Structure formats: structure tokens, C-alpha cells
Amino acid sequence: MRRYAGLRRSADFARLRQRGRRVASSALTVYRAEPFARDRLSVAGITVGKPVGKAVVRNLVRRRVAAILHEALAERRLRVLVVARPAAAEASFDQLRRELERALA
């Protein structure tokens, strides 16, 4: 079972982009904010756009980021939006993990 709930509505994505604290790295841009009082779990969204690559590459990046978030959000409760940049396609799993953990710290 996932340790976080997914962002569903585009308004939630937009609110987190506008009001969240942004941390950018070479492969990822992470927006984070404190959870709402009603959030029992962390809430996370992952965005991987077409500039990252074709569908197979985008899905690979999305699955990697989701696996890293599953581990990273085990002991935290946050609202997070992860936006993959084109460099994420060539980044290794360990590099993505380091960048995401640095952004969440």
C-alpha cells in the first residue's frame, strides 16, 4: 500500500505550485507545503511532461519517482508536487533519490 495519497484535481496542483516552497535541481523541481489538518497521509503529485521523452521514458521516470516518494514519505507528512525535468530521463535511480531527498529535507 502506498504511504501517500495522490493529488487528483488540477486546482490542487495549481495551489501547490503557487503557494508551495520550490526547490529545483538538475532533474527535478519539487514544490512542498505543510499538510492540511484533514490530511491523514502525505499528499503527493508527480508530473512528467513530454519534453522528458516518449511515453515509455515518461512512465519509467514516474515509476522511479513514485518508488522514491513511497520510501521518503514513510516518516513525514507533507504535501508534495514533483515535476520531472528533461534531465530526469538520463538520471539514475540513485541520483533521483539524492535530489528528491535533498529537496524534502
N, C-alpha and C positions, 0 to 999 in steps of 0.2 A: 504494500500500500504506500502511496506517495505521502511524503511528510509535509506537503503543501497543497493548498487549493489553487486552482488556476484562475487567472484573470479572464473574465468572459466578455464583458462589454467594452466597446471601443471608448466609451466615456471613462471607464476605469483606467484604460491605457493612457488616455489623454491627460487625466488628472495626475497620474503618477509622473508623466513626462513634465508637466508644468510645475508641480509642487515638490517633486522628489529631489533628493540630493544626487547630482550627477557625478559619476566617476568614469573617466574614459581611459582606455588602454589601447594597444595596437589592434587587438582582435575584438574587443567587446566595449560596449557602453552600458553602464549599469545605473539605473535610477532606483534609489531606495528611500523608503519613508517608514515612519513608525506605524505599527498596526492600529487599526481601529479597535475600539473596545469590544465590538461584537466578533472580531476575528478570533476563532479558536485555534486556527493553524496559521502558518505563514501563507501569504498570498503571492503568487509569482506568475509572471507572464514572460514568454520568450518570443522575440520577433527576429525572423531571419528573412531578409528581403532578397529579391532577385539579383542584385549586384554581387551577392555572396557566391552564386553559382547556379547550376541547374538543380532540378528538384532533388535528385539523389544526394547531391552535396549539401543542399539546404537541410534536408531531413537528417543527414548524418550529424551536422553541426547542432541541430535542435536536440537530437537524442543525447549527444555528449553533454550539452549544457543542462539538460533535464537531469541527467545522472549526477552531475556535479552539484546541482541545486538540492537534489534529494539528500546528499550527504551533508552539504553545508548548512542546510536549514533544519537539521535534526535538533540542534540545541539552541536555535534562535527563533524569534518570532518577528518577522518583518513583512513589509510589502515591497516587492522587488519586480523590476522590469529589466530584462536583459535583452539588449539589441546587438545582434551579431554584425560585425563589420566584415568587409571582404577578406581581410587577413585571417579571419577565423577558419576559412576553408583550408588554409595551409598549416594552421596551428595544430600542434599535437594535443592530445588529451591532457597531458601534464601542464602544458603551457596555458591552456584554457582554465584548468583548475587553479593555477597560481594567480592568474589575472582576476578570476572571479572571487577567490578568497581574499585577495588584496582589496578588491572593491567593497566587499562586505565587512571588512574589519573596521 
